[in-house]
Structures are given as C-alpha cells and as structure tokens.
Amino acid sequence: MLLHRLTHMLSCQDASRLLSQMQDRPLFVREWVKLRLHLAVCNACSRFAEQLRFLRRAMKAYRG
C-alpha cells in the first residue's frame, strides 16, 4: 500500500502546486519522492521548476 502511494503519479497541476509550496516549506518525504518521479518524466514541469529556481536566485541577487 505504501509503495502504491509513493508510485502513484502526480498530475502536472499537483506537481506545480508542490513546486510552489516548496518555496515556502520543506516537502514531506512522500511529496518529494512523488514530485521527483513526476519531474523525471515531465519536461514541462521540469522547465517550470527551473524557472522557479531562476526566479529565486534572481531575487536573492537583487536583495543581496
């Protein structure tokens, strides 16, 4: 049962929600594993994750 919960694929909507949430809080292990599995197969969400990383770095540099 735990394996099924970990391997059940996220939708892109759920993945983008988790990507946004991880900017404000650490993800639970289950969330992190599911997100990493989704990002391994979804180019669109991987690009979105990279855009969020870029924005975070740019904001740090701007404040810095």
N, C-alpha and C positions, 0 to 999 in steps of 0.2 A: 504494500500500500504506500509506504514512504517513497519507494522507487517510482511508482506511478506519479505521485505528486511532484517529484523532482523533474521527471522527464516530460511531463505534460507541457507542450509548447505554449508559450505566451503569444498573444496576438500582438500586432505592431502597436496597437493602442495601449495595451498593458505595458509593453516594453518602453514606450516613450514616457508613460507615466512614471515608471520606476527610474528611468534615466533622469527625469526631472526631480523626483523625490530624493535621489541620492546626492543631489547638490546641497540638500538641507539636513540629511540624516544618513547614518550608515544603514545599509540594507541588511535584512536578516539573511542568514546563510542560504535558506531556501530561495529567497528572492534573487540573491546574487547568482546562484547556480542557474536558475531558470533564465535570467537575463543574459548570462554569458552564453548559454546554449542558443538562445534566440539570436544574439549578435553574431554567432559563428556562422549562421546560415542566412542572415538577412542583411543585404547590402544597404538598404535604405535606412534601417535603424542604426547600423554601424556608422553611416555618414552623419546621422543626427547626433550620435554620441560624440563623434569627433568635433562637430560644430559646437556642442556644449563645452567640450574641453577647451576649444579655441577661445570661446567667449569668456570662460573662467580665467584663462591665462591673460587675456587682454584686459579684463577688469582688474586683475591683480597688478599688472604693469601700470595701468592708468592710475590706480590708487597709490602705487608704490613710491 
